[in-house]
Amino acid sequence: MASNYSFSTLNAQMTKDQYFSEYWEKKPLIVRREERAYYNDLLSVKKLEHAITAQALPRDMCFIANASRQVDASEYTYPDGIVDPSRLFQQFADGGTIVFNQLHTVLPDLAELCRSLEREISCRFQTNIYLSPNKAQGFPAHYDSHDVFVLQFHGVKHWVIYNTPIELPFKGQPFRRDETPKGEVTMEFDLRPGDMLYLPRGMMHDAQTREGETAHITLGALTTSWTELLLEVVAKVALTDVDFRRALPPGFAQTTHDRTEARAYLRSLLSRLVE
């Protein structure tokens, strides 16, 4: 992958306009590449192993995920919450996926990728890295509350895509396992080194290794919604216009209350807000 990071280096098979009109917030996209070393200058398993052994990583930045059982942080960390490399690697050998959270705050190449995409797309980006052993699954089927770009750089991972129970969920609508069935399978495929997958937020999915260890970068796109913009606009206007700060009329909740005047007042506020 070129060191001059841009959206085009991630998705060189179509124009940016085509991607945003056909796929963004709409449907998955798989980009296949025969160049297996495409992401090698971004990250490698050797760099991940070095980060574990050479840096004192806290448990919120490096942890174990295992879909088959709940793994307590005390099983691989010191009493102060710093990761114990030997016990972490033992969890990996026992089938646990090592998750590196926000690794772009430590590795300059990942930071450069995030900052470049932020300038180009106008939303904040973050990274999560997943290193999985043979025949392992880190998380059960779930959806994310942000769009993701998966960059496969080591090994082969099998992905299954299901339905979308909540279309484009807010950050405050996280996945809840007991409340959200995964639905019918809609896609099933393997990602190989050099491949990229885009998934809109809200789409149920899971992934697992079948032969050998695997590793990928997940780029999370933390977008700003129109609702968030409208809330900011209302908050700003309310600081300068006292009519937005007035209380609702006394007795407004009573069933006998005449709301005619209140509705007219609200329409006036909305009109001024638009202006």
C-alpha positions as CSV (number, residue, x, y, z in Angstrom):
1,M,0.0,0.0,0.0
2,A,1.3,3.4,-0.9
3,S,2.7,5.6,1.9
4,N,0.6,8.5,0.6
5,Y,-2.6,7.3,2.2
6,S,-6.0,8.2,0.7
7,F,-9.4,6.7,0.2
8,S,-8.3,5.7,-3.3
9,T,-5.5,3.6,-2.0
10,L,-8.1,1.6,0.0
11,N,-10.6,1.3,-2.9
12,A,-8.8,1.6,-6.2
13,Q,-11.4,-0.3,-8.2
14,M,-13.9,2.6,-8.5
15,T,-14.1,6.3,-8.2
16,K,-14.9,7.9,-4.8
17,D,-18.1,9.4,-6.3
18,Q,-19.3,5.9,-7.4
19,Y,-18.5,4.4,-4.0
20,F,-20.4,7.1,-2.0
21,S,-23.4,7.0,-4.4
22,E,-23.7,3.2,-4.5
23,Y,-22.3,1.7,-1.3
24,W,-21.9,4.3,1.5
25,E,-24.5,3.6,4.2
26,K,-26.3,1.2,1.8
27,K,-24.6,-2.1,1.2
28,P,-21.4,-4.1,1.7
29,L,-18.5,-3.8,-0.7
30,I,-15.7,-6.4,-1.1
31,V,-12.5,-5.3,-2.9
32,R,-10.3,-8.2,-4.0
33,R,-6.6,-7.9,-4.6
34,E,-4.0,-10.3,-5.8
35,E,-1.3,-8.2,-4.2
36,R,-1.1,-10.1,-0.8
37,A,1.5,-7.6,0.7
38,Y,-0.7,-4.6,-0.1
39,Y,-1.1,-3.6,3.6
40,N,2.4,-4.7,4.8
41,D,3.8,-1.2,5.3
42,L,0.8,-0.4,7.5
43,L,1.0,-3.3,9.9
44,S,2.4,-6.8,10.4
45,V,2.1,-9.6,12.9
46,K,5.7,-8.9,13.9
47,K,4.8,-5.3,14.7
48,L,1.8,-6.5,16.9
49,E,4.0,-8.9,18.8
50,H,6.6,-6.1,19.3
51,A,3.8,-3.8,20.7
52,I,2.8,-6.5,23.2
53,T,6.3,-7.3,24.4
54,A,8.0,-3.9,24.2
55,Q,5.2,-1.6,25.5
56,A,3.2,-1.6,28.7
57,L,-0.3,-1.9,27.1
58,P,-3.3,-1.3,29.4
59,R,-6.2,-3.8,29.3
60,D,-8.5,-1.3,27.6
61,M,-6.0,-1.1,24.7
62,C,-5.2,-4.8,24.4
63,F,-7.6,-7.5,25.5
64,I,-8.9,-11.0,24.8
65,A,-12.2,-11.8,23.0
66,N,-13.5,-15.3,22.8
67,A,-17.0,-16.1,21.4
68,S,-17.0,-19.4,23.2
69,R,-16.6,-18.0,26.7
70,Q,-16.2,-14.8,28.7
71,V,-12.6,-14.1,29.5
72,D,-11.9,-11.9,32.5
73,A,-9.0,-9.4,32.2
74,S,-7.4,-10.8,35.4
75,E,-6.6,-13.9,33.4
76,Y,-4.0,-12.0,31.3
77,T,-3.1,-8.8,33.2
78,Y,-1.1,-7.8,36.2
79,P,-2.9,-6.4,39.2
80,D,-2.3,-2.8,37.9
81,G,-4.2,-3.6,34.7
82,I,-1.2,-3.8,32.4
83,V,-1.1,-6.8,30.0
84,D,1.1,-9.7,30.9
85,P,2.6,-10.8,27.5
86,S,3.2,-14.5,28.5
87,R,-0.4,-15.0,29.8
88,L,-1.8,-13.0,26.8
89,F,-0.1,-15.4,24.4
90,Q,-1.3,-18.3,26.4
91,Q,-4.9,-17.1,26.0
92,F,-4.2,-16.8,22.2
93,A,-2.9,-20.4,22.1
94,D,-6.2,-21.4,23.9
95,G,-8.3,-19.9,21.2
96,G,-8.7,-16.2,22.2
97,T,-8.5,-13.3,19.8
98,I,-6.1,-10.5,20.8
99,V,-7.9,-7.2,20.2
100,F,-5.8,-4.0,20.0
101,N,-8.0,-1.0,20.6
102,Q,-7.0,2.5,19.3
103,L,-3.6,1.3,18.2
104,H,-3.4,4.3,15.9
105,T,-2.5,6.3,19.0
106,V,0.7,4.3,19.2
107,L,1.7,3.4,15.6
108,P,2.5,6.4,13.3
109,D,1.5,4.6,10.1
110,L,-2.0,3.9,11.4
111,A,-2.3,7.4,12.7
112,E,-1.4,8.8,9.3
113,L,-4.0,6.6,7.6
114,C,-6.7,7.8,10.0
115,R,-5.7,11.5,9.7
116,S,-5.6,11.3,5.9
117,L,-9.1,9.7,5.7
118,E,-10.5,12.3,8.2
119,R,-9.3,15.2,6.0
120,E,-10.8,13.5,2.9
121,I,-14.1,12.3,4.2
122,S,-14.7,14.7,7.1
123,C,-15.4,12.3,9.8
124,R,-13.2,10.9,12.6
125,F,-11.6,7.5,12.1
126,Q,-10.2,4.9,14.7
127,T,-8.6,1.5,14.4
128,N,-9.1,-1.8,16.1
129,I,-6.8,-4.7,15.2
130,Y,-7.8,-8.4,15.5
131,L,-5.2,-11.2,15.8
132,S,-6.9,-14.6,15.9
133,P,-5.5,-18.1,16.2
134,N,-6.5,-21.2,14.2
135,K,-10.2,-22.1,14.2
136,A,-11.2,-19.2,16.4
137,Q,-14.0,-16.6,16.6
138,G,-13.6,-13.5,18.7
139,F,-17.1,-12.2,18.9
140,P,-20.5,-13.7,18.2
141,A,-22.8,-12.3,15.5
142,H,-23.3,-8.6,16.1
143,Y,-23.6,-5.2,14.5
144,D,-21.5,-2.0,14.9
145,S,-22.9,1.5,15.5
146,H,-20.3,2.9,13.1
147,D,-19.3,2.0,9.5
148,V,-16.2,-0.2,9.1
149,F,-13.5,-0.9,6.6
150,V,-11.8,-4.2,7.1
151,L,-8.2,-4.4,5.8
152,Q,-7.0,-8.0,5.8
153,F,-3.2,-8.2,6.0
154,H,-2.5,-11.7,7.3
155,G,-4.1,-15.1,6.8
156,V,-7.6,-15.9,5.7
157,K,-10.8,-15.1,7.6
158,H,-14.3,-16.4,6.9
159,W,-17.1,-13.8,7.1
160,V,-20.9,-14.3,7.3
161,I,-23.3,-11.4,6.8
162,Y,-26.8,-11.4,8.1
163,N,-29.7,-8.9,8.1
164,T,-29.8,-5.3,9.3
165,P,-32.1,-5.2,12.4
166,I,-31.5,-1.4,12.9
167,E,-30.7,0.6,9.8
168,L,-27.9,3.1,10.5
169,P,-28.1,3.0,14.3
170,F,-27.0,5.9,16.5
171,K,-24.0,5.4,18.8
172,G,-26.6,5.2,21.6
173,Q,-28.2,2.1,19.9
174,P,-25.5,-0.5,20.5
175,F,-25.9,-4.1,19.8
176,R,-27.5,-6.1,22.6
177,R,-27.1,-9.9,22.2
178,D,-30.2,-10.9,24.0
179,E,-32.5,-8.5,22.1
180,T,-31.2,-8.8,18.5
181,P,-31.5,-12.1,16.5
182,K,-29.0,-12.4,13.7
183,G,-31.6,-13.3,11.0
184,E,-30.9,-15.1,7.7
185,V,-27.5,-15.3,6.1
186,T,-27.3,-12.8,3.2
187,M,-23.6,-13.2,2.2
188,E,-20.7,-15.6,3.0
189,F,-17.1,-15.2,1.8
190,D,-13.4,-15.3,2.7
191,L,-11.1,-12.3,3.0
192,R,-7.5,-12.9,2.0
193,P,-4.4,-10.6,2.5
194,G,-4.8,-7.4,0.4
195,D,-8.6,-7.6,0.4
196,M,-10.9,-5.0,1.8
197,L,-14.5,-5.2,3.1
198,Y,-16.8,-2.2,3.8
199,L,-19.8,-2.8,6.1
200,P,-22.5,-0.1,6.8
201,R,-23.3,0.3,10.5
202,G,-26.2,-1.8,11.7
203,M,-25.4,-4.9,9.6
204,M,-25.2,-8.1,11.5
205,H,-22.0,-10.1,10.9
206,D,-19.5,-12.5,12.4
207,A,-16.0,-13.7,11.3
208,Q,-13.8,-16.7,12.2
209,T,-10.5,-18.3,11.2
210,R,-10.6,-21.8,9.8
211,E,-7.0,-22.6,8.8
212,G,-4.1,-20.9,10.5
213,E,-3.9,-17.5,12.3
214,T,-5.3,-14.4,10.8
215,A,-5.1,-10.6,11.4
216,H,-6.9,-7.6,10.1
217,I,-7.3,-3.8,10.7
218,T,-10.8,-2.5,11.2
219,L,-11.1,1.2,10.4
220,G,-14.1,2.7,12.1
221,A,-15.7,5.7,10.5
222,L,-17.3,7.8,13.3
223,T,-19.7,10.0,11.2
224,T,-21.7,13.0,12.3
225,S,-25.5,12.5,11.7
226,W,-28.0,15.2,10.6
227,T,-29.6,14.7,14.0
228,E,-26.4,15.7,15.8
229,L,-26.1,18.7,13.6
230,L,-29.7,19.8,14.3
231,L,-29.1,19.4,18.0
232,E,-26.0,21.6,17.8
233,V,-28.0,24.2,15.8
234,V,-30.8,24.2,18.4
235,A,-28.3,24.5,21.2
236,K,-26.5,27.4,19.5
237,V,-29.7,29.3,18.7
238,A,-31.1,28.8,22.2
239,L,-28.0,30.6,23.6
240,T,-28.9,33.8,21.7
241,D,-32.7,33.7,21.5
242,V,-34.6,33.8,24.8
243,D,-37.9,32.5,23.2
244,F,-36.2,29.0,22.8
245,R,-35.5,29.0,26.5
246,R,-39.1,29.7,27.7
247,A,-41.0,27.0,29.5
248,L,-43.9,25.1,28.0
249,P,-47.2,26.6,29.0
250,P,-48.6,25.7,32.4
251,G,-50.9,22.7,32.3
252,F,-49.7,21.6,28.8
253,A,-49.8,17.9,29.9
254,Q,-53.5,17.9,30.8
255,T,-55.9,16.4,28.3
256,T,-58.2,19.4,28.5
257,H,-55.4,21.9,27.7
258,D,-56.0,24.0,24.5
259,R,-52.7,23.5,22.5
260,T,-53.6,25.8,19.6
261,E,-51.4,28.7,20.9
262,A,-48.6,26.4,21.8
263,R,-48.5,24.8,18.4
264,A,-48.4,28.2,16.7
265,Y,-45.5,29.1,19.0
266,L,-43.6,26.0,18.1
267,R,-44.1,26.6,14.4
268,S,-42.7,30.1,14.9
269,L,-39.6,28.7,16.7
270,L,-39.0,26.1,13.9
271,S,-39.3,28.8,11.3
272,R,-36.7,31.0,13.0
273,L,-34.5,28.0,13.5
274,V,-34.5,27.4,9.7
275,E,-33.6,31.0,9.1
